[in-house]
Amino acid sequence: MTDTQTIKPAKDLAKLNPASFPNESDEYRRARNELLVEEIELRRHIWRVGEMRRALPPGGEVTADYRFEGPAGEVGLDDLFGDKDTLIVYSMMYGPEREKGCPMCSSLIDSWDGEARHIEQRAALVVIARSPINRILDYAGERGWTGLKFYSDPSGDFWEDFNDSRDADTPAFTVFKRDGNTIRHFYSAEGGMNIADPGQDPHPAPEWNPLWILLDMTPEGRGEDWYPKLDD
């Protein structure tokens, strides 16, 4: 969607909606159509934010020689790209002091693991944690993760530069872009509790985890203090 394209007002599009359901009241249909207007605007806003993200100026060049441990041994950041020029990195909260992985991180990775084969048609996707690689792989096996690639950041150098600390309990979402032999930082999720609205977590928008998208569609919503658990 560009500035040169003419789009219809959301209210006009909503009037084209033919939907109706058994025994619904006129009150329900009016409210639902009003909600549809907002959903159309939300879709457009998400698209605009995506365009702004893609239009960011070049990020900082990555000059440090970050080293990671993978299933086959030591690799560098460049190796994580594989045959792609875009790399998505999720830094998972699973450090040496944790008995199990973070439930929120684990829930997210549960959902991404099945999508990894599709995502990797367009971009490389890896998960990094601060625990030793064998411990990470054992946990991945326990969770049944087979689609994602896992690595350890043993030195914490990468963690410190792109997670703001060496703290293994600080997650991060980072995207890198490779152009020839040059790797640049493209995007990182930013903010924390300091940007949260009253009564809300500072969750990202759009959401990364389908869990929240689905719960937001329910009468009860996601709740204000509910979080996923590792076990039922």
Beta strands, then each sheet from edge to edge (+ up, - down):
strand 1: 67-70
strand 2: 73-76
strand 3: 86-91
strand 4: 124-129
strand 5: 149-152
strand 6: 172-179
strand 7: 182-188
sheet 1: 1+ 2-
sheet 2: 5+ 4+ 3+ 6- 7+
end
